[in-house]
Amino acid sequence: MKYQIIIPAHNEEQFIGLTLDSLVQQTHLPKNILVVNDTSTDGTQKIIDQFCFTYPDIISSVTIQSEAIHLPGSKVINAFNFGLQFISDDYDILVKADADLIFPPHYFETIIQHFEADDTVGMAGGFAYIERNGKWILENLTDKDHIRGAFKAYQKNTFKEIGGLKPAMGWDTVDELLCKYYNWKVVTDKTLHVKHLKPTGANYNKASRYKQGEAFYSLGYGFLITAIASLKLALRKGKPFLFIDYLKGFWKAKTAKKELLVTPDQAQFIRNYRWKKMKEKIFD
C-alpha cells in the first residue's frame, strides 16, 4: 500500500530534522513527504531544504503565509489542507503528522498491516510518549481508543467520506466520530510508541484555554457530556481549574450560536455514542 505524509510546520527548527530523519528510515518508505512551512521565522526552511536536496524523490515542500498566532486546530489544519493540492491522488493511505515527532522504524510498516488485514479500518495510529526525568512515558491525555492528532493515518476512501479535516479545535475528535458514523473502524496499536518531542499545548496562548469548551460544543456534545468530558480532561492535565474555562468556552460558543462541525444527525449519533461509551465504562 502506498502512503503519503503531509507535515504542517511552524518554527520547528529544533525538531523537524529528527522527524524527517525518522521518516526516511522507515522500513516501508512513503511515496512522498510534503512539508508545509507555515510562516516560519527561524531555520525551519533551511533544514527542510537540506532534506529535500538529500531525498528529492521522497521529500518536497511548499510554503503558506498565515498569522503567527498559534490557535489550536485551525492553523495546523489550514496548512495541512493547503498541502492537499500539491500531492498526487495516487495513494492508499494519507497521513497527517506533526513536525516534532520521532517514529520508530517499523511504524508505518505496522500501520499498513492493520489496513491490509481489514478493509473496514478507516484510521490507524500508535501512542504518543513524552520525556519526563529521562524516561519516555505515555502522554496520557486521551482514551486508549483515540488516535492523537499528532499522527493520523487515514484510508483514502475514509478520508474522503468524512469530508477531510475541519480547520477548528476538535478536528482530531470529529474525524474519528465521523469514521464511526460511516461504519469505519478506528484502530490503535499500543506497541507503536511515537516520541512526542514537544508536549501538547506548548504553543497555545492564554486565549486558547476556552477553545476546548468551544470544541465540545462544536461536536454537538450538549452541556452534560461537555461537563463530564471537561472535568475528565482537566484532571488528566493536572489542572482542575481548567474545568471552569472549558465550561465558559462552551457557553460562549452556545450563546454565539457557533456553527457545529457536524450535521444534526451526526450530532445525535455522537451524543448517543458518547453516552454508550460512558455507560460501558461505568458497568464494565
C-alpha positions in Angstrom: 0.0 0.0 0.0 1.2 3.5 -0.9 1.1 6.3 1.7 1.7 10.0 1.6 2.5 12.3 4.5 1.7 16.0 4.9 3.6 17.8 7.7 2.5 21.3 8.7 5.4 23.1 10.3 5.8 26.4 12.1 9.1 27.4 13.7 10.2 23.8 14.2 14.0 24.1 13.6 14.6 22.3 16.9 12.7 19.1 15.9 11.8 18.8 12.3 15.2 17.3 11.3 14.6 14.5 13.8 11.1 13.9 12.4 12.2 13.8 8.8 15.2 11.6 9.6 12.9 9.1 11.4 10.6 9.0 8.3 13.3 8.3 5.8 14.5 5.5 8.0 11.1 3.7 7.8 11.2 0.0 6.8 8.3 0.8 4.4 9.1 4.2 2.8 6.3 6.7 2.0 5.5 7.6 -1.6 6.0 11.3 -0.7 6.5 13.5 2.3 5.3 17.1 1.8 6.3 19.7 4.4 4.1 22.8 4.5 6.2 25.5 6.0 3.7 27.9 7.7 5.2 31.3 8.2 8.3 30.1 10.0 10.8 32.8 11.0 13.6 30.5 12.2 15.7 28.0 10.4 12.9 25.5 9.6 13.0 26.0 5.9 16.8 25.6 5.7 16.5 22.2 7.4 13.6 21.2 5.1 15.7 22.3 2.0 18.6 20.1 3.2 16.3 17.1 3.4 14.7 17.9 0.0 18.2 18.0 -1.6 19.3 14.7 0.0 16.0 12.9 -0.6 14.5 14.6 -3.7 12.4 11.5 -4.7 10.6 11.4 -1.3 10.6 14.9 0.3 9.2 18.1 -1.1 8.0 21.4 0.5 5.6 24.3 -0.1 5.1 27.5 1.9 2.0 29.2 3.2 1.6 32.6 4.9 -0.7 32.8 7.9 -1.0 34.7 11.2 1.8 33.8 13.6 -0.6 33.2 16.5 -1.0 29.5 17.3 -4.7 28.8 17.6 -5.4 25.1 18.3 -6.7 23.2 15.3 -7.3 26.0 12.7 -3.7 26.9 11.9 -2.3 23.4 11.6 -5.3 22.1 9.6 -5.4 25.1 7.3 -1.7 24.3 6.5 -2.5 20.6 6.0 -5.4 21.4 3.7 -3.3 23.8 1.7 -0.8 21.0 1.2 -3.5 18.6 -0.2 -3.5 20.4 -3.6 0.2 19.6 -4.1 0.1 15.8 -3.6 -0.8 13.1 -6.0 -4.1 11.3 -5.8 -2.2 8.0 -6.2 -2.2 6.7 -2.7 -3.9 4.3 -0.4 -3.2 6.0 2.9 -3.0 9.7 3.8 -1.0 10.7 6.9 -1.2 14.0 8.8 1.9 14.3 11.0 3.3 16.9 13.3 6.9 18.2 12.9 8.0 17.3 16.4 7.9 13.5 16.4 10.2 10.6 16.2 8.6 7.5 14.6 10.1 4.0 15.3 11.5 2.5 12.1 8.7 -0.1 11.7 5.9 2.4 12.4 4.3 2.7 9.0 5.0 -0.9 8.0 2.9 -1.9 11.0 0.2 0.7 10.3 -0.1 -0.6 6.7 -0.5 -4.2 8.1 -3.6 -3.0 10.0 -5.2 -1.6 6.9 -4.3 -4.6 4.8 -5.7 -7.0 7.4 -9.2 -5.4 7.4 -10.6 -3.2 4.6 -13.1 -1.7 7.0 -10.3 0.0 9.0 -10.6 3.7 8.3 -7.9 5.1 10.6 -4.9 3.7 12.5 -2.2 5.0 14.8 0.1 4.4 17.7 0.6 6.3 21.0 2.4 9.4 22.0 5.2 9.3 24.5 6.9 12.3 26.2 10.2 12.5 28.1 10.0 13.1 31.8 13.0 12.8 34.1 15.0 10.9 31.5 12.2 8.4 30.8 9.7 8.2 27.9 6.2 7.9 29.3 2.7 7.7 27.8 1.3 11.2 27.2 -2.0 10.2 28.8 -4.4 12.9 27.7 -6.9 10.7 25.9 -8.6 7.3 26.0 -6.7 4.3 24.6 -9.1 4.0 21.6 -8.3 7.6 20.4 -5.5 8.4 17.9 -3.6 11.5 18.7 -3.9 14.4 16.3 -0.1 14.5 16.0 -0.1 11.4 13.8 -3.2 10.4 11.9 -3.3 7.8 9.1 -6.5 7.6 7.0 -7.6 5.1 4.4 -8.2 7.1 1.2 -11.9 6.4 1.0 -12.5 7.1 4.6 -10.7 10.5 4.4 -13.0 11.5 1.5 -16.2 10.2 3.1 -15.7 12.1 6.3 -15.1 15.3 4.3 -11.4 15.7 5.1 -10.2 17.6 8.2 -12.1 20.5 9.8 -9.9 23.6 10.5 -11.0 24.0 14.1 -10.1 22.7 17.5 -11.8 19.3 17.9 -10.9 18.2 14.3 -9.0 15.2 15.7 -12.1 14.0 17.6 -14.7 14.7 15.0 -12.8 12.8 12.4 -12.9 9.6 14.5 -16.6 10.1 15.4 -17.4 10.5 11.7 -15.5 7.4 11.0 -17.8 5.5 13.4 -20.8 7.3 11.9 -19.9 6.0 8.5 -19.1 2.5 9.9 -15.3 2.6 9.6 -13.1 1.2 12.3 -10.5 3.2 14.3 -7.5 1.1 15.3 -4.9 1.9 17.9 -1.7 -0.1 18.3 -0.2 0.1 21.8 3.1 -1.4 20.5 3.8 1.7 18.4 5.5 4.3 20.6 5.9 7.7 18.9 8.2 10.1 20.7 6.4 13.5 21.0 9.2 16.0 21.5 7.0 19.0 22.4 4.2 18.5 24.9 0.7 19.1 23.6 -0.4 22.7 24.0 3.1 24.1 24.4 2.4 26.8 21.9 -1.1 27.7 23.0 -1.8 31.3 24.2 -4.0 32.3 27.1 -7.0 32.9 24.8 -6.8 29.2 23.8 -8.0 27.9 27.2 -11.6 28.5 26.2 -11.2 26.7 22.9 -11.6 23.2 24.3 -15.1 24.1 25.6 -16.0 25.6 22.2 -14.8 22.4 20.6 -17.0 20.3 22.7 -19.9 22.5 21.7 -19.0 22.3 18.0 -19.0 18.5 18.3 -22.7 18.6 19.4 -21.9 17.2 22.8 -24.5 19.2 24.7 -23.9 20.5 28.2 -23.9 17.3 30.3 -21.4 15.4 28.1 -19.3 18.6 27.9 -19.2 18.9 31.7 -18.1 15.3 32.1 -15.5 15.5 29.3 -14.2 18.8 30.6 -13.7 17.5 34.2 -12.0 14.4 32.9 -9.6 16.3 30.7 -8.8 19.0 33.3 -8.0 16.2 35.8 -5.8 14.4 33.3 -3.9 17.5 32.7 -3.5 18.0 36.4 -5.1 21.4 36.2 -8.6 21.1 37.7 -9.4 24.8 37.3 -9.4 24.3 33.5 -12.8 22.7 34.0 -14.2 26.2 34.6 -12.5 27.6 31.5 -13.8 24.8 29.4 -17.4 25.4 30.5 -17.0 29.1 29.9 -15.9 28.2 26.3 -18.9 26.0 25.8 -21.4 28.7 26.9 -19.6 31.3 24.9 -20.0 29.2 21.8 -23.6 28.3 22.6 -24.5 31.9 23.2 -22.9 33.0 20.0 -24.7 30.1 18.2 -21.5 29.0 16.7 -21.8 26.6 13.7 -21.3 23.0 14.6 -18.7 20.9 12.8 -21.3 18.2 12.2 -24.8 17.8 10.9 -27.8 17.5 13.3 -28.0 13.7 12.5 -24.3 13.3 13.1 -24.5 15.3 16.4 -27.3 13.0 17.6 -25.2 10.0 16.7 -22.2 11.5 18.6 -24.2 12.1 21.7 -25.6 8.6 21.7 -22.2 7.2 21.1 -20.6 9.2 24.0 -23.4 8.1 26.4 -22.9 4.5 25.3 -19.2 4.7 25.9 -19.6 6.2 29.4 -22.2 3.6 30.4 -19.8 0.8 29.3 -17.0 2.2 31.5 -19.3 2.5 34.5 -20.7 -1.0 34.2 -17.5 -2.7 32.8 
